[in-house]
């Protein structure tokens, strides 16, 4: 998420999961252990479930989680450090400076689907390691950038690298988990994302107080550790006998890039350009046109960048729409809460970060038990309960939150809403992202990329709608924030509807 407003806060979320029967990597290819180098059987010979869980599975998930942590942390910490970056390059036009934030967000959203398709075709392990190296190099370039132009270019490269990392990471990790543990693994992914989102304001504020370049420098040792561990632990891909590699759909890829890039650009730039400005309408129109041409193209192409059959997979369409509406609510709620603390209650940035902490802490607790809940009652009831918790959080704040900033007011009128939001995050996201697990092995990264586009687009739309309600004001009145929570309540209710349409399933069968 990003916005031209320096006060706006970002957020992130998990992606993807593997199906109960999936034991393959890289678009139907088998995988071998990177530590033993032993080749597995051909695709048709791989059993539906491992005889014993991979003892390295939690280490592999930790590597995958590191990628998500970096991608989310860099978005939020840079948002908080935005004023310091502006001072470092003063005098710089605000419209140009905003692309330090928007360049990352737009490029990340635009490249998710092509990157997922590429990973399914050429190898997830290879793409993940290459993306991690590229992210580290881009981070170092951001740290050393002598001019604003070079910083923006480096941030765009960071966005490309993140788009490669995100859809490939869990598709590498989750095949190592037995079906009964996969909901828990996705819950861990959710928790890591929440921790990154919550620590971003505090860490970004602390580092920016010394030098904003440190925000990018701290990525480098994490990247080195993840790459070194990934080379040893991540599964190696081998070619299967399924036939020659399919050619990439270049026209379809171009249409996807234009469609998603233009739509997200319209959302993030509308507050600056104006919602009815010619530039906004032109970019929005280009995105809609590219989307229409893209739908026509994928229906006719032999090997389209997005196979229409993807959306005929049970539960996948419901998950895609559910995540879109959920993240509209997520983006609006998180930004409104952050602006309440900093602009209405006048908390310092570090205090505001601590005030938000109960949300991710509750996510940690909910994520730890989400797998057991799914195993006990099924994926659909779990997702419905999670979305209803989000509705409850928004309604709690609408009814009880006010412009008083005392500790008692926070504890009674706002804190319970944060707990509800944390429960909703920890229960809803793992189930809906796990819908990628119902896809064929050769489309796992692509499906994860589609779900992540829902996340990015929903978050950007939620922020854009809230900023529109605020009338473009950098310091909103409390009534505007309350209206934003009303929008979040409606979007959360739509997420409930999407959850109800899921087919019932137990752990490892999300969306089936």
FENUR-V225236 format. One record per pair of residues at least 12 apart in sequence whose C-alpha atoms are under 7 Angstrom apart, sorted by the first residue. I is the first residue (numbers start at 0). J is the second residue. D is the distance in Angstrom with one decimal. If there is no record, write none. Layout:
BEGIN
I:J:D / I:J:D
END
This chain:
BEGIN
0:104:6.3 / 0:455:6.8 / 0:458:5.8 / 0:459:5.4 / 1:100:6.0 / 1:101:6.0 / 1:104:6.6 / 1:267:6.5 / 1:459:6.9 / 2:101:7.0 / 2:267:5.4 / 3:97:5.3 / 3:271:6.7 / 4:473:6.3 / 5:78:6.6 / 5:79:7.0 / 5:81:5.9 / 5:82:6.3 / 6:338:6.9 / 7:78:7.0 / 7:334:6.0 / 8:75:6.2 / 8:78:6.3 / 8:79:6.9 / 8:334:5.6 / 8:337:6.7 / 9:74:6.5 / 9:75:4.8 / 9:78:6.9 / 10:71:6.6 / 10:75:6.5 / 10:196:5.2 / 11:71:5.3 / 11:192:6.0 / 11:196:6.4 / 12:189:6.2 / 12:192:5.4 / 13:188:5.6 / 13:189:5.0 / 13:192:6.2 / 14:166:7.0 / 14:432:5.3 / 14:447:5.9 / 14:450:6.8 / 14:451:6.2 / 15:169:6.2 / 15:170:6.9 / 15:432:4.8 / 15:433:5.3 / 15:435:5.3 / 15:447:4.7 / 16:169:6.2 / 16:170:6.5 / 16:173:6.3 / 16:185:6.5 / 16:432:6.4 / 16:433:4.4 / 16:434:7.0 / 16:435:5.6 / 16:436:5.0 / 17:170:6.4 / 17:173:5.5 / 17:174:6.1 / 17:433:6.8 / 17:435:6.5 / 17:436:3.9 / 18:436:3.5 / 18:437:5.1 / 18:507:6.0 / 18:508:6.4 / 19:178:4.8 / 19:507:4.7 / 19:508:5.9 / 20:47:4.7 / 20:48:6.0 / 21:47:6.6 / 21:174:6.2 / 21:440:6.2 / 22:47:6.8 / 22:174:5.1 / 23:174:7.0 / 23:440:6.1 / 24:171:6.8 / 24:236:6.6 / 24:440:6.8 / 25:118:6.9 / 25:119:4.9 / 25:120:6.5 / 25:122:4.8 / 25:123:5.5 / 25:236:6.5 / 25:441:6.4 / 26:119:4.6 / 26:120:6.0 / 26:440:5.5 / 26:441:3.0 / 26:442:6.1 / 27:42:6.4 / 27:440:5.2 / 27:441:4.7 / 28:42:6.2 / 28:236:6.5 / 28:237:6.0 / 28:238:5.5 / 28:239:4.9 / 29:41:6.2 / 29:42:5.7 / 29:236:6.2 / 29:237:5.9 / 29:239:6.5 / 30:234:5.7 / 30:235:5.2 / 30:236:4.5 / 30:237:6.0 / 31:234:5.5 / 31:235:5.0 / 31:236:6.5 / 32:234:5.1 / 32:235:6.1 / 33:231:5.4 / 33:232:5.4 / 33:233:6.0 / 33:234:5.3 / 33:235:5.6 / 34:231:5.6 / 34:232:6.2 / 41:239:5.9 / 42:239:6.2 / 48:177:6.8 / 49:177:6.9 / 52:175:6.6 / 52:176:6.0 / 52:177:5.9 / 53:175:5.4 / 53:176:6.8 / 56:172:6.9 / 56:175:5.4 / 56:176:6.3 / 59:172:5.6 / 59:232:6.4 / 59:233:6.3 / 60:172:5.3 / 62:225:5.7 / 62:229:6.6 / 63:168:4.7 / 63:169:6.0 / 63:172:6.6 / 64:188:6.0 / 64:191:6.6 / 66:164:6.3 / 66:165:6.9 / 67:165:6.3 / 67:192:6.5 / 68:191:6.3 / 68:192:5.8 / 68:195:5.5 / 69:218:7.0 / 70:161:5.9 / 71:192:6.7 / 71:195:6.0 / 71:196:6.3 / 72:195:5.1 / 72:196:6.2 / 72:199:5.4 / 75:196:6.5 / 75:199:5.2 / 75:200:6.6 / 76:199:4.5 / 76:200:5.7 / 76:202:6.6 / 76:203:4.1 / 77:203:6.6 / 78:100:6.7 / 79:200:5.8 / 79:203:5.8 / 79:204:6.3 / 80:203:5.8 / 80:204:6.3 / 80:207:5.6 / 80:211:6.4 / 83:207:6.4 / 83:211:6.6 / 84:211:6.5 / 88:147:6.4 / 98:151:6.4 / 99:151:5.1 / 99:154:6.4 / 101:267:7.0 / 102:151:6.9 / 102:154:6.5 / 102:155:5.3 / 103:154:5.5 / 103:155:5.2 / 103:157:6.7 / 103:158:4.6 / 104:158:6.8 / 105:260:5.6 / 105:263:5.9 / 105:264:6.0 / 106:155:6.4 / 106:158:5.4 / 106:159:6.2 / 106:260:6.7 / 107:158:4.6 / 107:159:5.8 / 107:161:6.4 / 107:162:5.0 / 108:259:6.6 / 108:260:6.7 / 108:452:5.7 / 108:455:5.9 / 109:256:4.9 / 109:259:5.1 / 109:260:4.7 / 110:159:6.5 / 110:162:5.6 / 110:256:6.4 / 111:162:4.8 / 111:163:6.8 / 111:166:7.0 / 111:448:5.0 / 111:452:6.6 / 112:445:5.9 / 112:448:4.8 / 112:449:5.8 / 113:252:6.0 / 113:304:6.9 / 114:162:6.4 / 114:163:5.2 / 115:163:6.9 / 115:166:5.5 / 115:167:6.7 / 115:444:4.6 / 115:445:4.1 / 115:448:5.4 / 116:304:6.6 / 116:444:6.6 / 116:445:4.8 / 118:167:6.7 / 118:444:6.6 / 119:441:5.9 / 119:442:6.3 / 119:444:5.9 / 119:445:6.9 / 120:244:6.6 / 122:236:6.4 / 123:167:5.6 / 123:171:6.6 / 124:171:6.8 / 124:233:6.6 / 124:234:6.8 / 124:235:6.6 / 126:163:6.6 / 127:163:6.6 / 127:164:5.3 / 127:167:6.0 / 127:168:6.5 / 128:226:6.2 / 130:160:4.8 / 130:161:6.9 / 130:163:5.5 / 130:164:5.5 / 131:160:6.8 / 131:164:6.7 / 131:222:6.3 / 131:226:6.8 / 132:222:6.9 / 133:160:5.8 / 134:157:5.3 / 134:160:5.2 / 134:161:6.9 / 135:218:6.5 / 135:219:5.3 / 135:222:5.8 / 137:153:5.3 / 137:154:7.0 / 137:156:6.1 / 137:157:5.5 / 138:157:6.9 / 138:215:5.1 / 138:216:6.6 / 138:218:6.6 / 138:219:6.9 / 139:215:6.6 / 139:216:6.1 / 139:219:6.9 / 140:153:6.0 / 141:153:5.5 / 141:154:6.8 / 141:215:6.4 / 142:212:4.7 / 142:213:6.9 / 142:215:5.4 / 142:216:5.9 / 166:444:5.1 / 166:447:5.1 / 166:448:5.0 / 167:444:5.4 / 170:443:6.3 / 170:444:6.0 / 178:506:6.3 / 178:507:4.4 / 179:506:5.4 / 179:507:6.0 / 180:370:6.7 / 181:506:6.8 / 181:507:5.6 / 182:369:6.7 / 182:370:4.5 / 182:429:6.4 / 182:506:5.8 / 182:507:6.4 / 183:366:6.8 / 183:367:6.5 / 183:369:6.1 / 183:370:4.4 / 185:429:5.2 / 186:366:4.4 / 186:367:6.6 / 186:369:6.4 / 186:425:6.6 / 186:429:5.4 / 187:366:6.1 / 189:425:6.7 / 189:428:7.0 / 189:429:6.7 / 190:362:5.8 / 190:363:5.2 / 190:366:6.3 / 193:359:5.1 / 193:362:7.0 / 194:359:5.8 / 197:352:6.6 / 197:355:6.9 / 197:356:6.2 / 197:359:6.4 / 200:348:6.9 / 200:349:7.0 / 200:352:5.7 / 201:348:7.0 / 201:349:5.1 / 201:352:5.5 / 204:348:6.7 / 204:349:6.8 / 248:302:6.6 / 248:303:5.6 / 248:304:5.3 / 251:293:6.2 / 251:296:6.6 / 251:297:6.9 / 251:303:6.4 / 251:304:5.7 / 252:304:6.0 / 254:289:5.4 / 254:290:6.9 / 254:293:5.6 / 255:293:6.7 / 257:286:6.2 / 257:289:6.3 / 258:286:4.1 / 258:287:6.5 / 258:289:4.9 / 258:290:5.2 / 259:286:6.6 / 261:282:5.6 / 261:283:6.2 / 261:285:6.6 / 261:286:4.8 / 262:283:5.6 / 262:286:5.2 / 263:456:6.2 / 263:459:6.6 / 265:279:5.6 / 265:282:6.0 / 265:283:5.6 / 266:459:6.0 / 266:460:5.8 / 266:463:5.6 / 267:459:6.2 / 267:463:6.3 / 270:463:6.9 / 270:466:6.6 / 270:467:6.8 / 270:471:5.9 / 312:437:6.9 / 312:438:6.6 / 313:510:6.2 / 313:511:5.5 / 314:434:6.2 / 314:501:5.3 / 314:502:6.4 / 314:510:4.2 / 314:511:5.8 / 315:434:5.5 / 315:435:6.8 / 315:510:6.6 / 317:497:5.3 / 317:500:6.5 / 317:501:6.4 / 318:431:5.0 / 318:434:6.3 / 318:497:6.9 / 319:450:5.6 / 319:453:6.2 / 320:497:6.7 / 321:494:4.7 / 321:497:4.9 / 321:498:6.7 / 322:431:6.9 / 322:453:5.9 / 322:454:6.2 / 323:453:4.6 / 323:454:5.9 / 323:456:7.0 / 323:457:4.7 / 324:457:6.3 / 324:490:5.2 / 324:491:6.6 / 324:493:6.3 / 324:494:5.6 / 325:490:6.3 / 325:491:5.6 / 325:494:5.4 / 326:454:5.8 / 326:457:4.7 / 326:458:5.0 / 327:457:4.5 / 327:458:5.1 / 327:460:6.0 / 327:461:4.0 / 327:487:6.9 / 327:490:6.4 / 328:461:6.2 / 328:487:4.0 / 328:488:6.9 / 328:490:5.4 / 328:491:5.9 / 329:458:6.7 / 330:458:4.6 / 330:461:5.0 / 330:462:5.6 / 331:461:4.8 / 331:462:5.3 / 331:465:5.9 / 331:483:6.2 / 331:487:6.2 / 332:484:6.0 / 332:487:6.3 / 335:480:5.4 / 335:483:6.8 / 337:351:6.9 / 342:474:5.9 / 343:402:6.4 / 343:477:6.8 / 344:402:6.7 / 344:403:6.9 / 344:404:5.1 / 357:417:6.2 / 357:418:6.4 / 358:417:4.9 / 358:418:5.7 / 358:420:6.3 / 358:421:4.6 / 359:421:6.0 / 361:418:6.0 / 361:421:4.8 / 361:422:6.1 / 362:421:4.6 / 362:422:5.9 / 362:424:6.2 / 362:425:4.7 / 365:422:5.7 / 365:425:4.9 / 365:426:6.5 / 366:425:4.8 / 366:426:6.7 / 369:425:7.0 / 369:426:5.9 / 370:506:6.5 / 373:505:5.7 / 373:506:5.5 / 374:505:5.0 / 374:506:4.8 / 377:503:6.0 / 377:504:5.1 / 377:505:4.6 / 378:430:6.0 / 378:503:6.0 / 378:504:5.4 / 378:505:5.9 / 378:509:5.8 / 379:498:5.9 / 379:499:6.3 / 379:501:5.8 / 379:502:6.7 / 379:503:5.5 / 381:426:6.2 / 381:427:6.9 / 382:426:6.1 / 382:427:4.5 / 382:430:6.2 / 382:498:5.6 / 383:495:5.4 / 383:498:5.5 / 383:499:6.5 / 385:422:6.4 / 385:423:3.9 / 385:424:6.7 / 385:426:4.9 / 385:427:4.6 / 386:423:5.7 / 386:427:6.1 / 386:491:6.0 / 386:494:6.1 / 386:495:5.3 / 387:495:6.6 / 388:419:5.1 / 388:420:6.2 / 388:422:6.5 / 388:423:4.9 / 389:419:6.3 / 389:420:5.2 / 389:423:5.3 / 389:491:6.1 / 390:488:4.9 / 390:491:5.5 / 390:492:6.4 / 391:419:6.6 / 392:416:4.2 / 392:417:6.7 / 392:419:5.2 / 392:420:5.6 / 393:484:5.2 / 393:485:6.8 / 393:487:6.4 / 393:488:5.4 / 394:488:6.6 / 395:416:5.8 / 396:412:7.0 / 396:413:6.2 / 396:416:6.4 / 397:481:5.5 / 397:484:6.4 / 397:485:7.0 / 399:412:5.2 / 400:412:5.2 / 400:413:5.9 / 402:477:6.5 / 430:509:6.0 / 432:450:6.8 / 433:509:5.5 / 434:509:5.2 / 434:510:4.8 / 435:447:5.9 / 436:509:6.9 / 437:508:7.0 / 437:509:7.0 / 437:510:6.6 / 437:511:6.5 / 465:483:5.4 / 468:483:7.0
END
